[in-house]
Amino acid sequence: MALLQLNYVSNELFRTVAVHVILPSDRLDKVNRTYPNCGRKFKTLYLLHGLLGNYTDWVSFTNIQRYAEKHDLAVVMPSGDNAFYVNSLAPNNDYGRFIGEELVQITRAMFPLSDHREDTFIGGLSMGGFGALRNGLRYAETFSRIICLSGALHIMDENCAQIADENGIFGKMSTARLSDKNPEVCLRMLKDRIAADPSLTIPKIYLACGLDDSLLPSNRRYRDLLAAAGADVTYIEEAGYAHEWPFWDRHIGKAIDEWLPLEANEGGLSSGNVS
């Protein structure tokens, strides 16, 4: 399992951005000493960090490399600053298009990633969970599944307190709530698109939140909205967890092991093996 640090000049952000990429290309056949994965197009999870984090978080605080290695899953982990993965009012801060369009296109061009919707997933925690849900619905033609862990879905609530100058990101929140910066609006827009093009579907969604997490009420509300819209939602609440890394590590592992349409790898040696 190769872990790569990618630095490239982003068009949407107009600066050099850093991205971690987990790529299962280096699996070594123990008998023939060949690389059987070379030439494969890998299923891919675009995985978003939370507020105050960056592209290193998932690798630093979870077992994402082991989970990905088990299923030959490529994982792309960008930095989203504190921008909630939406297009900001500031110039050169179009994080929605960066995640939903540019990052997918450029990583598919650079790495052996599948370009099929059914092989392309998006997920995240907290702010990244919000970003995964918003962009997974907004760019539903690209992503077939969404993983939202402890999603910061309260950000669109009328009485939500500002914690990261959200007005500077979203603009006037009363206006942003009516726009496609709001996952609820993205869901309605997607339903309209599906009515015009029945070949398009709502991505399947894995939504999980700890029972001790202050964001539980907003996650329950979005669960109900998604279910009412006919979305295929796997919803999990779990006791003993708040807004914390042990919960996110546990559930990114469960989502990869049990929910994403993946297969176990065929064995061999890789950079994750210890002997």
N, C-alpha and C positions, 0 to 999 in steps of 0.2 A: 504494500500500500504506500504509494508515493505521496508525500506532503509537499506541495509546491507553494511558494509565495510569488504571486503575480503582481507586478506593478505595470500599469499601462495608462496612457493618456485618455481620459474619458471625454467624449464629445458632450454628453449631457451635463457633466459637472465641470468641464473645461479645466481640468487639473489632473495630475497623476494620482491614481487611486491604488490602494493596496487590497489584495484579495487572497485568501487562502483557498487552495484547491486540493481536495483529496482525490487521488486518481488511482484506480486499481490496476494500472497497466503493468506493474512490475512483478505480478505473481509468477513464480518460477516453478516449472514442473520438476519435481524432485528426481524423476527417473531420467528424463531426456535432457534436462538442463536447458529448456527452452522457455519462452514467454508465450504461453497459449492465449493470454488476453490481448496481445498485440493485434491490432486490426479490428477489435471489437468496438462497437458504439455503446457507451455505457448509459444506463439509466441515471438520472441526475436529480439531486435535491439542492435547490438554492435555499440557503439557510441564513436567517437574519438574526442579528444580535439585538439586545435591548438597550434602553437608555443608558448613557455613560460608557457603553462598551465600544468594541471595535472588532475587526475581522479575526482577531486572535481568540476571542472569548470561548467559542465552542470547543476549540482544540485545547485550550488551557483548563477549562472547568468541567468538561464532560469526557465520556469515552467515545465520542463520535467517530474516531478513527477505527476503533474495534468494531463498532456497530456497522459502519460502512464496509469494512473489510469482509465481514461475515457474509455479505450479500453482493460483493462486487459493485457497490454503489458509488458513483462519483458525487462529491459534495462541494459546492461552491459557496464560499462564505465571504461576502463583501463587507466593507465598512459603510455604515449608513449615517455616521455622526449621530446627532440627536434629532434628525429631520423627519422621523416617523415614516420615511419611505414614500413621501408624497412630493409633488412638485411645489417648491417653495416660492414665495413672493420674490426673494432675492434672485438676481441673475445667476446663471450657471449653477443652479441648485435643483435641477429637475430630477429628484430622486425616484419619482414614480416611473418615469421613462427609463431612467438608469437601470432600475431593477427589472421592470416588466418587458423591456425591449432590448436596450443596448447590451446589458450584461449577458443575457441569453445568447444574443447573436454573436458577440465577440468570443465568448468561451466555446461556443459550438465551432467557431472557425479555428480556434487555437488548439482545442483538445478533441479527442475522439468521443464526443457526446452525441447521444441519439437526438435527432431533431423531431421525433414523434411526440405528440402531445401526451399519449398514454405513458410515456417514459419520463416525463418532465414534471417535477413536483416543487412546491415552495413551502417553506415553514419558518417559524421563528418563535421567539419568546418575548413576552411583555410588549415593548414597543415593536419588536420584530414580529410578534404574533399579530399585532394590528397591521403591520406592513404586509405580512403574508396573506392575511385575509383580504385586505383592500386590493392588493395587486393580483392575488390569485383570482379574484372575481373580475377585476377590471381587465385583466389579460387572460380570460378564461380560454381563449383559443390556444394559448401556450401551455397552461398548467392544468393537469388533470386532477391533481390532489393538493390539498392545503392542510398543513399542520399548524395549529394555533395553540400555543401553550401559555397559559396565564395572560391572555391577550389584553393589552392596554386599551380595551374597547370602551372604557369609560370616558375617553378623551372627547367623545362627541356628546356627552351628557351636558345639559344646559348649565348645571351648577358645578362642573368639574373645575377644581383649582388648577391654576397654571403652575407648572413645575419646571418648564424648560423654554419659556418664552414662546408658547405655542402660537400666540398671535403673530409672531414674526415668521412662523413656519406656515401656518394655515391661512393667515389673514384673519379677518373678523370671523370669529367662530360661528356666529349665527348664520353667516353666509356660507362658510365651509360645510356646515351640517347639511346644506341643501345641494352640495356639489358632489362630484365623484371622489372627493377626498374622504368621504364618509362611506364605509363599507356597506351600510344599509342602502345608500343610494346606488352604489355599484351593483348590489343585488337586484334592485328594481330595474336598473338599466339592462342587466344581463337577462332578466326574464323577458324584457321587451325584445332583445336581440334573438333570444331563443324562439319567441313567437314568430319572428320573421325568418329564422333559419333553424328549423328543428334538428339539424345535424349537430348543433352546438348544445352542450349540456352544462349544468352547474357542476363545478368540480366537487368531488367527494371531499368531505371535511372531517378532520380529527381535531376535536376541541377538548382541552383538558385544563382543569384548574383545581388547586388545592382548596380544601374546605376552610382553611385558616387564612386564605388570601383575600385581601380587601377588594380585589377585582372580581370576586365571585359573582356578585349581583349582575354586573354588566355582561359577564360571560354567559350567565343563565339567560339573560334577555336576548342575546344574539343567537344562542342555541334555539330559542323559541322562534325567532324571526326566520332563521334558516330552515327549520323544520316546517314552518307554515308556508314557506316558498317551495316546498317539495325537495329540498336539498337532502342528500344522503349524508347524515351527520352521525359520527361516532362521538358521543359526549361522555366524558369521564370526570367525576369529582372524587377526590381522594382525601381521606382524613389524615391528619398528622403533618400536612405540608402547608407552608405559606408561600410567599413569593421568593423562591430560593432555588439554588442550583441543584440540590439533590432531587427535587421534583422534576426539573427540566431534563436532567440527565436520565432519570428513570423513564420519562415519557418520550423522549426522542428515541430511546432504545426500544420501547414498546411499539412506537409507531413504525419504526424501521423493521423490527422483527416480525410484527404481527399484523400490520395494517397496510403498509405499502405493498404493491404487487411485485415482490421481489422473490428471487430464489436463492438458496444457499449456494455459495461458491463450491467449486469442485475440488478444493484442496490445493496443496502446494505450499511453497514458501514465499514469503514477502517480507518487506521491511518491518512488519508488525510481529514477526515470529521471534521468539527467544528460545535458544537451545543451550 
